[in-house]
């Protein structure tokens, strides 16, 4: 039994190989510095800051008006001298 190779090379294939390789357009090298990871990181930090700010503002105590403060002080029987000493940090 003789073994015959079923695969054959077309005539003149290697003679014209270099010429065919020269006809393939040169591919540009991929840029080494890629911005996508940095932009994704910056976007995630920005989103975290915005969400954190929203949560902190929601959980912060509401601002009191001057009338609310006056009503509280009158209801708690705080004297004018005590209020004055707290504001100006003086002891009577």
N, C-alpha and C positions, 0 to 999 in steps of 0.2 A: 504494500500500500504506500502510495506516495502522498505526501501532504502537499496540498496546493493552497496557497494563500488566496482567499476569496476577495481580499481588498487590494485594489491596485491604484496607483497614482496616475492621474492623467498625464499624457505626454506633454512635456514642456512646462509642467507646473512649477518646478523649482527655478526654472530659467526666468520666468516672469514674476516670481514671488516678490523680489525686491522692488520692482516697478509698481506692483499693485499696492505694496505697503506704503510707498511714497505718496500714493493718491489718497490715502486715508487722511482726513484733516486732523491736525494736531489738536488735542483736547487741552483746554485751559486747566491749569492746576487749581484745585479747590482752595479758596482763601483759608489761611491758617487761623485768622482771628474771626470768630463767629460771634455776632451780637445776640443771637437768639437766647442763649442761656442767661446772659446778663439782663436782657429785657424781661425775661420771664421772672427772674429773681426780683428785679425792681418793681414789677407789676404786683407780685405777691406781697412785697413789703408795703406798697401803697395801699393795697386792698386791706391788709391787716391793720394798718394805721387808721383807715377810714372806718372800718367796722369797730375797732377799739374805741375810737372817739365817739361814735354813735352810741355804743353801749355805756360808756362812762357818762355821757351827757344825759342819757335816759335814767341812770341810777343816781345821779346827783340830786341833792335836795332842791326843791323848787325855790325860786327867789321869793323873798318876803317883801311885801310893800311896807311903806312907813306906817300905814294904818294898821296892818297886822301886828307890827312891833308895838305900837302904842297900845293896842287892845290887850296884848299879852302883858305888858308892863302894868297897866291899870288893873288887870285881873289878878296879878300876882302881888299886889300891894307893895311894889317896889318904890322906895322913896326917891325923890329927885336927887338927894345927896348921894345915894348909892349909885345912881345912874351916872351922875357927874364924876364920881370918883373912878368908876370903871372906864369912862371915856377918856379922862385925862390922867389916869393912873396916879391919883393923889389919894392919900388916906386922910380922913378927918378924924 
